[in-house]
Amino acid sequence: MKKLFLLYIIFIPAIIWGQTIDGDTYLNKIENEKQFKNFEGKPLSDKYGGATALKVVVDRTSGKIYFIDSKLYQYHYDFCTAILGETENLYDFNAINYQNDIRRKYILATINHYSSDNLYALEFAATEIFSKDVQWIYDLCKSNTFIGTKLMLFPRTNKQIEDIKIIAPTIPCVTADAIYKGLVYQPLVKNESYGYLRKIHLDSLKDKNIKSTDIILTNGSPNEMPLTRGVIVTEFQSPLSHITILCQNRNTPMMAYKLGFEDAHLQKLVGLPVHLIITQDTFYITLSTEELVKKYSSKIKNSKPLQLKIDTLISELISCEKLSYKSTYFAGGKAANFGELTKIRIDGEKLNMPCGAFVIPIHYYWNHITKNGFDTLIRNIYKDSLLQTNSTQLRAKLKSLRKQIEQAPFDSVLLSMIQNKLIATQCSTNRFRFRSSTNAEDIVGFGGAGLYESHTGILYDSVKSIARAIKKVWASTWTERAYLERGYFNINQTKVGMAILVNEAFGTEDINGVAITKNLYRETFHGIVVNMQKGETPVVSPPPNVTSEQEIIIDATEYHKKNTVVDYITFSNLNDGKPLLTKQQTEVLYKTLIAIKKHYYNNVLKLNDFLEYNKRLKSYVGAYESFAMDIEFKWLNGKLYVKQARVYND
């Protein structure tokens, strides 16, 4: 019997590279869509899925326009040196021609095609300072392409948005938000896998027995997901959201497809073995076989265990100024990294950090677990092979364990020690945040973002008590998401210990954010990716239909500029589509993030724990650009506070 294969390709076109038109390397007119497609290439940045790019050069002396074969010439510089006889070095070429410089020879731009809504947008580098040249090149592109009056201008930075209203107010413009909203496909983790496609409503995810061989199609945006072969969601995600980071750490293919839950082609594949491929431009789903799913399963098993070190002997409540990354084994990854942050100076000043920070070491968690016999329960769960394959029963066992940890009596001597320590901090509040800090969290090879819980305790309060908060954090060591994630990385669950980082609880914050100190959208090219949101609404686990501000902060010194440039991807829909930070605040944020990156790159990476990471970095051409920190921050009363930092495990 012949096997039937069904192939489904999303309508965003896949790109065929390396073709030219009759040997031409450029055209002076693009007369139809076919010519555009033959000359279009990949955008240099992966900010938006399903986009293609046609590079444009205008010679300012001759007034001639060139539409470049963008598959043959990846950069404007390549074309200008090969065809137009340019002799400047790359550094000077960029500095002179990607902004309004009196020495400028060329106007350099790109026409990007966003296939979701068939939009053609003229775009300039983020460093471009708009002048009358913008009107000139827009008119040339409009009159020399089939696009004509449908061509839009896409100003990418706040400066460009402000300037175009004055310089060329008649040019039709499109905003970052409009482009973002018009997309239907977003590649989040580009990879491929084999598994069984399952369609599960978001509200039912926690109640289903999800298997590791499943590819989950769900409506909405889940904050967590058991180990699966792939994830398809219907809401666009921040690249720094918990679910995105989770899939990235696992290397699990993930994408957002707004039409996925109703798509007739996907419905035909539900319940069947499929082959899923996610690329920047499109995705493919092919009907597969059970044999191929099993074969793939044997390949992806994470056979190399991640070894944890644990120190249960140190019992002092230690102020974070005395901690460093070397303290991970007794203070946990979060507190150890917090200790590193206290060592950083910017212009001789410490970073703004929460008041009164200290750590309750793993020693006390270990005492609580062993004294009450919970270590036996943990070993029994870990050794039960049948339990590991039944998510319903495992969920029940872990829930029972957490409940027992929370209900067990709290050490009165420890409580007295903690209360005295809190009083001695002399913070301006009685509210303190008790934050998870395991030895399986914020460490190289295992980020653990969102796996554990933090809770607030109030000094002298009988309801939101200190003891209650601590026990709830201890219990969160055994959430289902944490247990499964550690299992995927072959971590010995009996070696996991929970310390607690304690600091003052903030009031209502003005802005909260997360940053990755490298350009996630363009490899080895400078830039910091920042996601922010107004007020308390979280960036990493946002409510439905809430969009955060997403941007790339670029150091513009390569273009002979003193300040940073912000390349916006989306604006917060809670802030009327306006930037959350002022120019001055952006400079402060960038300077702080770079200081943290440099400290870790120059100091922490030398530790033995980072031997494997360093080997990987050395294989990159630009090791510093490839290295990144994952940093959480907030703005409160006009001040920037750093909440935590970890090495970014990409």
C-alpha positions, 0 to 999 in steps of 0.5 A: 500500500502506498503511503500518502504524504500531505504537504502544507505550506503557508502562503508566505513565499519561500525564497529561491536564492542565486538567480539573476535576470539574464545575467544582470546584476542590477536594473534601473526599472522594476516593471513588474512583480516577477522582476522584483521577485527575481531580484529580492533577497533576505532582509539583513534583519529577522525582525519580521517573518515573511519579509523579502528585501530589494536593495536600492542605490541612488548615485547623488552625482548622476541621479541614477537609481539602481535596483540591485540583485539582492541575492548576489549583493548582500550589502550596498557596499558590495555593489558600490565597490563591484559596480560603481567603482567605490574605493572607500573602506567599509567603515568610512563608507558606512559612516558617510553614506548611511546618514545625511553627510556632506561627503555623501555619494549615495543614498542607500535604502531597501524596499521590503515586501511584507507578503501577509498584506502585500505591502511594499515599504521603503526603508532606510538604516536606523542611523539615517537622519532624514533630509530632502534626499528621502523625498527624492529617492521615494519619488524615484522608486515610485516612478521607476517601479510597478509599485507606484503610489502604493509604495509606503515609507517606513520610518523606523526610529522616533527621530525619523518619525518626527522628522518626516512630518516636517521634511516630507509630510506628503509621503505616505507612511506606515508604522512599525505597529501596522506592519507588526499587526499585519503579519500572520506568521512569526518564526520564534524558534527556527528548527524542524521536528517529527511528532503528532499534531494535537489541537488543544484549547488554551484553557484545557492545556493544563488538564491534558496528558501531553506527550513529549512526541506531541506538536501542540497547536493552541489558541492564545499564548500559554505561559508554560508548556510541557516538553513537546516536539513543537509549539504553534500558537495563534498570538504573536510573542515577544522573543523574550517571553517565557514560552519563547525562551523555554522553547529556545532553550529546548531547541523546540520548533516554535512559531505564531500563526494567527490563522492556525486554529481555524486553518483547514489544512492544519485541521486535516493533520490533527492527530496524525504524525507530521514533519514540521519545518519552521524557517524565517520566511515560511513553515512546512507541515508534511504528513509523516509516519510513525516510524519517522517519529520514533526514529527522530525520538531516538536522535533528540534524547539529551544523553549528556546529563547537566551536573549540579553542584550543591553546598548544604553546609553554609548556614549564614544569612549573607548580604549580597555584597559578599556574594559572587558567581562562585556562590551559586552552589549554596546561594543559587544562581539568581542570588549569585548573579545578584552578588556580581551586579553589586560589584559593577561601577558606572562612572564610580557609582553602583547600580541602583538595586533593591534595598537590603538584599541578602540570601537564605542559603540552600542549607535551610531548604535542605533542613526543611526537606530532610527533617520532614522526610520529603527527600524520600518522596522526591527520590520515589518520584524521581525513580518511578519510570512509569510516572515520568510518562504519565503527566496526569499522575506526575502532576498530582504527585508534585502537587501533593509534595508542594502542599506538604512542604507548605504545611510543614512547621517552620523553624522558629530559630530561622524565622527569628534570624530572618526577622532580625536581618530584615529589621537591620536592613533599614529599608523604607518598607516592611514588605519584602520579596522572597525570590527563588534562587536554585542551583538549577536556575540562572546557570550556564547551560540552564536558564530556568526562566519562569520555572520557579516562584517568588512571593511577598512576605510582610514583617509582623503580618500574620496573613502574608507572613515571612514563613508563608512566603518562604515555604511557598518559594521552597515548594515551587522547586517542585512545580510540574514545569520545573520538574519536566524542564530539569528532566529534559536536561537530564538533571538529577532531581535529588540534587536540586536545592532552593536558596532564597534571595530577599530584598525590599518589595517595590511599589508600583513600577513605572516601566518593567523590561527585559533585555538581551545584550546582543542583536537577536535579529542580526548575528554578530551585528551590534545591538541590544534587544529590549522589551518593555511594558508600561506599569506592572503588566509583565513582558515575559507573560503578558495578558491576551492582546497586549503588545509590549514595546520591542526595539533594538538599541544600536551603538551608532559610533560606527557611524560617527555618532555619539548617541544610541539609535533605537530601531523600533519593532513595536510600540506598547499598546498600553502607551498610545503607541508612543516610546516608553523612554526618553532619549536620556533614559535610553542612554542610561539604560544602554550604558547600564546594560553594556556595563553589565555585559562587559563585567561578565565578559571580562570577569565571570566567563573566566570561571571554570563553570564556563569552559564549554561556553567559552569553547563555543564563543571562540568558534564565533568570529565576533565573540563579544558580539555573540556573548549576551546577558539576559537582564531584567530591569524596571523604572521607578520614580525616574530611576533605573533599577536592575532586578537580576541578570543571567548569562543568556543561554542561546 
